[in-house]
Amino acid sequence: MKTRGFWRVLRRGAMGLAALLALGILVLVMDGYTAFGRRATGARRERMERSPQWKDGRFDNPQPLVNHYGEMLTSALQASPHTNPTEPLQVAPIDPARFRTPPPTGLRLTWLGHSTLLVELDGHRILTDPVWSERVSPYTWVGPTRWFAPPIALADLPPIDAVVISHDHYDHLDMGTVVALKDSKAVFIVPLGVGAHLESWGIPVERIVELDWWERTQVGGLEVVATPARHASGRQVLDKDATLWAGYALVGPKHRVFFSGDTGLFPAMADIGARLGPFDVTMIETGQYHRTWPDWHIGPEQAVLAHQMLRGKAMLPIHWALFGLAYHGWTEPAERVRAAAALASVPLLLPKPGQSLEPDAAQAESPWWPALSWETAEQHPILSTGMPVTATQPGSRP
């Protein structure tokens, strides 16, 4: 009888734990449901399935993404002691009056942190991967927190002509920011499938333009071309690679710039440079890398190599200095890209968050970040797989 009673109590305990777990999952789903977005259906889904990038029910990279899961877990125990600033970064607020005067050179870039930039190009204003929320997460109570407040309020931005979004990960597609821009006149230019998220958040369908790789659209006198990238997508467990990812070439009458989004190194970067370059500026992701996910993020040295493949003139590193998403020190991407650019004789733009630069008139500046310990390329190489030749020294070409 005692044994029977013991198993009865054990079963009830297990059932109770299962019920609590189910309740917890239900709460998480309900809390994040709106931010998860929506799946593409109907004509949008049919168009996705006609894409050359669509394979076996999802989008696919020509070069697979390699992950070393075991080392990924153990490397977390060896993370830099400087993955986040010890104190919030002090960033000077932007006076909106700055944007009342057009840039004399016709091209002005204002980096707002991570992958968010205001690009003023030949009379057009483009916002890239805008993130104004406190966290990059479907929830307001958990997830990576920004290191500084936005240098300018969304309401204080000048009129925006186009918002380009590279993919639907939370640090690039921020629901709160998208909803706040709902009543603007901006056109949202996104990869295939991402329009379903935007439409579910109230963006009018006539202001959404979805592009496959190499497709283009016109915004006034500006041409926006979606370019290949090597990455992934997904906003919850069951939607991996259900939408496409991309970079963008922004081509104006006099200037052209490249925005990488998130990417590993891949051969078609040379095709982008040949077909759409040369670029006055390349804005290439440089941070949030690790050798255990070598194809998801390109790393500083390969970013310089990509800049050369793209036929860029000046390079502005992005995807760093706002969120802690990797194991490296927060200043390491800047230190390593400076060293790599110097070896390759690549002109580098490293503005403070909120600083505006006109590449034709930009002057070299001293580092604005503190001097902290960091790992070199030799200590921690980032080498994307599947390349004809991998290069540990910047300046060489695959």
N, C-alpha and C positions, 0 to 999 in steps of 0.2 A: 504493500500500500504506500509506504514511504517513497519507494522508487517511482511508482506511478504518479504520486503527487509532485515529485521533483520534476519529472518531464512535463507535467501539466503547467507548472510555473514557468519552466524554460520556454515552452511553446508560446505561452501568453506574453512573456517578455520579448521573444523574437517578433511576435505579431505587433506588439506595441512599438518596437524599434522600427519595423517596416512601415508602420502607419506614420510615425514621425518623419521618416525619410521621405515617404510619398508626399506628406504635407509640405515638407521643406522644398521639394522639387516643384510642387504646384505653386507655392508662394514665389519662388524664383522665376518660374515661367510667366506668372501673371504680372509680376513686378517689371520684368523686362520685355513683356510682349510687344508693346508698341515700338520700342527701340530696336527690336530684332528686325523690323521691316517686314516685307512681304515677298513671297515667291512670284516669279513671273508666270503669267498665264496667257492664254489666248494668242493673239497675233504677236505679242512681245515674245512669248515662248517659242513660237514657230520661227520667228526670225533668228533667235538664238541658236536653234537647232540647225539652221542652215549655215552657220558660221564654220569656217575651216578650223576654228579653235575648239569646236564642240566635239566631244568624243565620249561615248558610253555614258551619256546622261549628265555630263558636266564639262566644264572647260578644262583645257589641258595645256601644259607647256610643251613646246618642242623639245626642250631639255628638262628632264625630270628634276624635282627638288629632292636633294639628299638630306636626311636627318640622321644624326647619331644619338638616339634617344638615351641610351645608357650613360654616355659621357655628358649629355646635356644635364642630366640629373646630378651627377657627381660634380660637374663644373660649377653648379650653383653654390656649392660649399666653398669654392675658391674665388668667389666674386671679389672684385675690387672693393676696398673700403671706401671708395669715392664714387659709388654708383649714383648717388644723389648729392646735391649740395648740402652742406651742413646747415645753411641758413637760406631762406628764400632769396632768390636773385633779385637785386634791385634794378628795375628796368624803368627808365624815364618814360612818362606818358607822352603820347604823340599829340601835338597840337593839330587839330583837323585843318587849320588854315594852311598847313604845309601843302595840301593837295589842291588848293585853289589855283595855284600857279602850275601850268604844265611844265614838265622837265625840259630844259633848254635843248638837251641832246635828243629828245624824243623817246628815251628809254630810262625809266627809273624803277628800281626794285626795292621794296620795303619788306624785310624779313620779320615776321611776327612770331617766330619760334617753330620748331619741328618742321613740318612741310607746308605751313601756311605763309603765303606771300601775297602781297598786293603788287601786281605787275602793271605798270603804266607803259604802254607800248603804242607808239604812233597814234596817240589820241584815243586809245581804248584802255579800259581798266578791267583786269582779270584777277580774280581771287582763286588761289589754288588750295585745295584740301583744307577748307576753313574749319578751325576748331576753336571755339570760344568757351566751351564748357569747362568746369572745374576738373572733371574726370573723363578719361577715355574708357567708357564702360557702358553697358546697358542699364547700370544702376547708379544711383546718386550716393550710395553709402559704401561702395567698395570699388577698387580699381585704381590704376595709376593716377596720381594727382599732379597737376601742372605745377611747375616751380615758380612761376610768376604770373601775375594777373595780365590779361590781354593789354597790350600797350595802348590800344584804342578801342572804344566801345563800338559795337556793331552799328549802333545808331549814328555814330559820328563818321563812319566811312563815307567817302565820296560815292556818287552813283556808280554802281558796278554794272558792266556790260555782260560779263560772263563769269560763271563759277565753274571751274573744271575740277572734277573729282576723279582720282586715279583708281580707287577700288573701295570696297565697302567695309574694311576693317575700321574699328572704332576710332583709332587715332588719325583717320583720314576722312571718314564719313561720320559726322557728328550730328545726330538728330536735332539737338537743341539749337545748333547754329543754323541748320537748314530751315527749321521752322521759323526762326527769327528773320530769315531772309525771304520768307514766303511772299510778303507783300511788296518786295522790290520788283524791279523790271528786269533783273538779271536772267539770262538764259543759263540753265544748268546743263553742262556737257559732261556725260558720264559714259562708262563702258556698258556694253550690252547687259541687260538685266537689272542694272542698278536703278533704272527709272522706276521699277516697281516699288522700291523703298520710298523714293521721293514722292510718288503719287499717293502712297498710303499716308504720308505725313502732310498732305494737303498742297503740294506743289502742283499748279495747273499743268496738265499734260502738254499744252501747247508751248510751255517754257522748258520742256525736257527734250534734250537731244541725246540719243543713245548711239554710240559708235562702236564698230568693230575695228580691229587693227587696220591701219592704213586708210580708214575712211575719214572724211573731212566735212567740216561745216563752216559756214560763213557767218560772222557776226559783224555787221557793218563792213568796214574795210579790212577786218582781221580774219585770217583763215586759221582754223584750229584743226590739227590733224592728230588723231589717236595713233599712237605708235606701240609696237610690241613691248612687252615687259616680261620679266621672269619672276613670277610671284604666285599669289593665291588669293582666295577670297573666303568670306564667311562671317556671319554675325552670331551664329549659335551652333550647337553641336551637329545638327542634321543638315546644314546647308553648305558644306565645304565645296568651294569652287562652283557654286550655282550661279555666280555672276562673273563677268570678265574683269580683268585688271589691265591697266594701260599706263603709258606715259603720254606726253603731249608735246607737239611742236606748235608754237604760237608764231604765226608768220604774218607780219605786218608789211606795209608798203616799203618801209626802210629798214626795219629791224626784225630779227627772229631769235627766239629763245627756246630752249628745251627744258621741259620739266619731267623728271624721271619717274615720279611716284615712287613706289617701292619696287626694288628689283635686284636680282643677282646679275652677274656678268653673263652675256650671251652673245653669240656671233652676229645677230641681226643689228646690233648697235652700229656696226660699220655700214649696214644698209641704210639705217636711218640717217647717218651722216652724209652718205652719198646722195640720197634722194631728197633730203630736206635741209641739209646744212649748206654752207657753214653757219654756225650759230654765234651770235654776238655773246651770248651767255648760256652756259649749261647749268641748270640747278639740279644737282645730283645728290641723292641720299647718301649719307656718309656714316651715320651712326646706327646703333642697335644691332650690331653684328656679333657673331661668335663662330668659331671654327666648327662647332657641332651643328650649325644650320648654315652652311657656306653658300647656299644658293638663294636663300630668302632675302638676304641683304648683302650689298656688294662690298662693303668695307672701304676704308679710306684710300688704300693704294689702288685697288681696282676701280674706284670711282675716278681717279685721275686717268687711269688707262681708258675707261669708258669715255671720258671727256675727249681724249685724243681720237678715239674711234668715231666719235660724233662730229668731229671737225669743229670743236668749240674754240673760241678765243679766250674769254675769261670764264672761270668756274666759281660758282657759289654753292658751297656745301650746305645741305639741308638735312632734316630728319635727326636733329640732335638738339640738346640744350633746352628741352621743355619737359620731357617725360623720361623716367627711368624704366626702360623696357629690355635691358640686356645686362650682362655681367661686367662690362668694362667701365672704367672710370668715366665720369660725365664729360670731362675735358679731353679725353683721349682721342675722339674722332678729329677734333680740331688740331691737336698736336701732330697726329699722324698724317693728316691730309696736308698740313703745312710742309712737313718733311718731304712727302711724296711729290708735291707740286714743285718744290724747290729743285729736286733732282730732275724733274721733267721740264723745267722752265715753263711751267703753266702759270699764267697770271691768276691769282686767287683773290676772291672777295670773301671776307669773313666779318660781316657787319655785326654789331651788337643787335640784340632783339629790339625791334622798333626803329632801327636806323635805316634811312633811305640812301641808296647809292645809285649814281649814274655811272655805269661801267666805263664809258668813254672819258669820264672826268675823275674816276676813283683814284685815290692815293693809297699806297700801302700804309697800314696802321699796325700799331703794337697790339698784342693779344689783350682782349678785354677780360679774359677769364683768369682765375688764379693758377699759380704754378703748383700742380699736384703730380704725384707719381702716376705713370702710365706705362703700358706695355708697348713695345715697338713691333713693327711688322715681322721682324725676325723672331721675336719671342712668341707672337701670336698671329701667324699668317692666316689671311682669309683668302681662300682660293676656290672660286666657283668650279664645280665639276662640269665635265662634258665639253670643255673648251679645247680647240685644236692644240693650243699651247697655253700653259699657265705661266704667269709671270709674277715673280716675287719682287722684282725691281721695277718701279714705275718708270715710264718712258719707253718701255718695250711694248710691242704690239702682238696680239695673238694671231 
